[in-house]
Amino acid sequence: MEENRDVDLNEYIKGRGAQFNTPNKFITNYKVKEHIESIDDWTEPNIETQYLVDNAKGLVNKVDSPDVGMLYSMNPYQGCEHGCIYCYARNSFEYWGYSAGLDFESKIIVKKNAPELLRKFLMNPKWECLPIVLSGNTDCYQPAEKKFRITRKLLEVCAEFNQPVAIITKNAGILRDKDILQMMAAKNLVSVLVSTTSFDEELRRVMEPRTTTGKQRLRVMKELSDAGVRVGVMLGPMIPGLNDHEMQRIMKAASENGATFSAYTFIRLNGAIKLLFHDWLYKNFPDRADKVWHLIEDSHDGKVNDSEFGRRMRGEGPIADMISQQYHKYLEKYKLNDERMELDCSLFMRPGQQGRLF
């Protein structure tokens, strides 16, 4: 595996969050370019987006973590072109043999057979209907969806079975499917959580380089809410010294545009994300990088990551507590405290059945 720590020596790679490929912990041998003038057999990583079709063997996954708000998830894509520098899904990309860095946002694995896998899963008589989350790992409406439309096909299967689904996205491409979402919403089979981290375009542009603007995300909330779809706002992650001061503004704007529930997470930098975020932070915000880094450390007992369930997504200490207090204050003030997973499982029915028996 080639680790490229020198790719940014001449210029910053615009349009990408990560600026290099971190080593894959599952691969013992990899190449390092130690000198910029090296010409041996070194090849620079291809940062153009590549779509890699995968014949997946499974789709729906049981989620064991008790603090992420979901029991089952499905992801039509692995890797994510959005390139969010803080994304926890980067680490899981190493299981596919790639790096959590540039590879994660430039090599997109496409599960073209996902709709067939979902149908097979729902037809299994052992499945007792519970909501399934779309985008439990990577965004199901990332740019690849415009080309492949796999998420649309998954929603069509869910609508056929009356299978409730919750969606998390930060892409306005979800509005392409407003028709089917509206139809499912009429049966209380769908809810949408729009991830919104900042209205500061300079920050968003480098932190989430290939995502839609904050203004567009408000438009998504408004249009879906007007169509009868239950919409919420996801503030995550909150990063002290970067975007935590925007919490009230985001929650107020979300409420004014139809959001009725919300969630938030506190930044944690596990695995390779620690290296990627540190590199990104000091390149983009050298004037306050030390302060931000230390604030994150102060909120994770001197580290930048915490793996303890119940604490890892919230942090601890004065800064994390202050963010939590603000969140709960604005939760009440802007009426964003509806239960997000109250979806109707009683309508689930496999094709050919006359009705569900209890």
N, C-alpha and C positions, 0 to 999 in steps of 0.2 A: 504494500500500500504506500502511496506517495503522500507525505505530509508536506504541505506547502506553506511555510511560515513567511516566505519572502514575496508572496504574490502582491503585497501591498506596498512594496518599497518604492515603486515609481509613482503609483497613484492609487487612490482609494477606489475600490470597485463599487461604483454607483449602481443602485438597483438590487444590491445584495446586502443581507444583514451580516452574515459571517464574512470574514475576509480571508479565511484560510481553512484548510481541512485539518481537524484534530485527528490524532491517531485513533483507530478503532481498537477498543480494549480486547476484542475477540481475535485480533490478528497480531501475531507476535513479530512478524517481519514487515518493515515498511521503510521507504526511502525518505531521506531528509536532504533538502538542498541547503548546504551550509554556506555557500558563497554565491553571490548573485551572478558572478562571471562563469560559473560552472557550466560546461557544455556536454558533459558525458552522455548518459542515456536519460537525462532528466526531461520530462515533458510537463508543461504547465497544465493544471487541471482545466477541463472544459467547463466553462461557467455558463454556456448556453443551455437553456432548458431542454432536457431530453425526456421523452415519455417512454417508459419501459413497461410493456404489457406483461402482466403476471397471470398465470392460470391458478388462481388461489384455490386452496382446499377448504377454507372456512371463512366466515365473515363476521358472524355475531359472536362477541366475546363477553364472558361474564367479568364484571369489574369487582375485584376484591377489596379495593381501597374504600374505607368507610367515610372518607372526607371529600369526595369529589362529586357527590350528589347524583350518582347514576348506578344502576345495577347491571345494565347490559349496554354495549355500544357496538357500532359498526362503522367501518371506515372504507369507503370505496377507493381512496388513494393513500399511499404511504409516501412520506416526503411532502413538503409543502412549499410552493413557489412564493407564498407570501413573505417568507424569509424573516419572520419575527425573531429577533435576536434572543429573546428570553424563553422561547418555546420549549416546554418540557419534553415534547415529542421528539426532539432532536436525538436524544439518547437512544430511543427505541430503534432509530434508523440503523444503528450499528448491528442489530440482529440480521439485517439484510446484507451485511458485508460492506457497508459504505460508511462514510464519515458523517458525524453529526454536524459538521460545518457546511462548507459550500455544497457538498454532495446532497445534503438534506433538502436544499432549496433549488437544486438544479437537475437532480435525477428523480423524476416523479414516477413511482410505481403505480400502474393503472390496473385495477382489478376488473377487467372487462366482464367477467362472469359473475360479478357480484349479485345482480338481480336473480340469476338462477340459484345461487347459493342461498339467498334470502328466502326464496320460495320454498326450497327444500327444507330449510330450517323451520319455517312456519307450518309446513305440512306435517312435521313430526308430532305425533300425538302426545309426546312427553312435554311439549312446550305449553306451559301455562302462562297465558298472556300477561306480560308486564311491559311498561314503556321501554323502548330502545332509543338510545341517543345516537344521532348522526353527528359525527365530528367529535367523538370522545378522544381522538388522538390528533388527527390533522383535519383541516377545514374542508368540508365536503363541497364547498362552493369556490374553492381556489380556482385560478384561471383554467386548469385542465378541464373543469366541468363544462365550460363553454364549448369545448371540442367534443367531449365524450358523452356528456349528459347521463352519466351513470346514476347520479343522485336523483335525477328526475325519474329514472326507471325504478329505483328503489322505492320512491314515494308512491309510484303507481302500484307496486306490489303491496305496499302497506295499506293503501286505500282499498284494494281488492279484498284484503283480509280483515279490514277494520282494525289494523294493528296500530296502536298509538305510538307516536314517535316525537321525540324532542330534538330540536336542532340547535347547534351552536355554530355561529358563523360571524365573520366580520366582512363579508363580501356582498356587495349589492346585487350580485348575480342571482341571489335567491329570489329576486323579484320576477325572474323569468318563470318561476313556478308558482306565482301567486294564485293562479287558477286552481291548481290541485290543492294547494294549502288552504285556500278558502273553503273548498269542498270538504276537506278533512276537518277543518275547524268547526264547521257546522255540526259535526258529530262529537266535538271535543276530543279529537284524535291527534292534535298537534299543538305544540308550543314552540316558540322561537326565542332564543337568547342571543342578542346581538352584542358581541364583544366590542367594547369601546374603551380605549386606554387614554386617549388624549385628543383635545381639539387643537393642539398646537401642531400645525402642519410641518414645521421644521423638525420637531421631535418625531412625529409619525413617519415622516419621509425616510429617516435613517433607522428608526427602531422597528418599523413594520413596512419595509420599502415597497412591497408590491400589493399593498392592501388599498381599499377604498378610503376616501377621506372621512373625517369625523362627521362632516356635514352630510355626506352620502349615507352614513350609518343611521343618522337621525331620519333621513328620508325613508330608509328601509322600515324603521319602527313605525313611522307615520302611515305608510302605504299598507303595511300588513295589518296594523291595528284597525285602520279604516275598513279593511276587508274582513274583519271579524276574527283575525288570528290573534291568539294570546301572545303578547310580546314582552320580553324583559330585557334588561341590560346587564351585561357582565363586565365588571370593572376588574380587569386582571391582566397582568399583575399591577398592583400599586407599588411603585418604586420610590422610596423616600429620596427627596432631593431632585426628582425628575418629573413625576406626574401626580404625586399624592395630593398636591395642592388643588388639583382639578376635580377632586371627587364630588364636591357639592355641585359644581357647574355641570358635570356630566349627568349626575342623577336628576337634577332639576330639568335639564333639557330633555332627557329620556322620558321623564314623566309627562312633560308638555307635549311629547310626540307619541303618546299612547302606551308607553311601557307601564306595566302593572306589577312586575316583580323584578328582583335583582339578585346578584351574587357578587362576591369579590374574592380575590386572592392576594396574598402578599408575596412579593418576589422571593424566590429561592433558586439557587444556582447549583443544581446537582450535576454530577458527572462532567461531561465535556462542556456543558453550558457555562460552567465557571470560567474556563479558559476563553471561550468565545465572547462572553459578556464583558470580561475584564478588558480584552483587546479592543472591543467595540467602544466601551465606555471611555477609555483613555484616548482613543483616536478622535472621538466625536465631541467629548466634553472635558478636555484637559484641565479647564479652569476649576471644575468642581468634582472631578473624578474621585479624588481621594475622599472627599466628604461623603459622596454617595456610597462608595465602597464600604466605608467604615460604618455608615448608618445601617447598611444591610448586615454587616457583621454583628453590630450591636443588637440586632433583632433576631439573631440566630445563635446566641450564646457564644459569640466570638468567631463564628464560622459564617459562611454565606449559604449554607444548606442545612436543613434539618429533615431527617427522615421519619420522625416520630408522628404517627397518625394523630390527628386532632390538633397538632401544633404546627406541622410543617407548612400548611397553607395559610396560616395566620401570623406566624412569627410570635415573638414574645419580647417583653421589655417596653420601655416608655414610648418609643416611636410606633411600634406595632399596636400597642394599646390605644394610643391616640387615634390612629387610623381606624381601628375597630370602633371606638366611641363615636367618631364622626360618621362612620358608615351607618351605625344603628340610629343615630340622631336623624340623618337625612332619609333613612328608610321609612321612618314614621312621617316625617315632614312632607315628603313627596309621594306618600302612599304607594310605595314600591314593595310592599310586604305580602303580596298574594303568594299562595303556594304554587310553585312553578310546575310541579309534577302531578297535579290533579287532573290526569287524563283518564278517559273512560275506557276501561279494559273489558267491560261487560258486553260490548258489541262484537268482539272478536269472533270470526267465523271462517272456517276453512271452506273453500269452494266445494259445493255439493252438499254441505250441511244445510239443514232447514232452520237451524237456530241453535243457540248455545244452551245446554242443559245444566242445571244447578242441583 
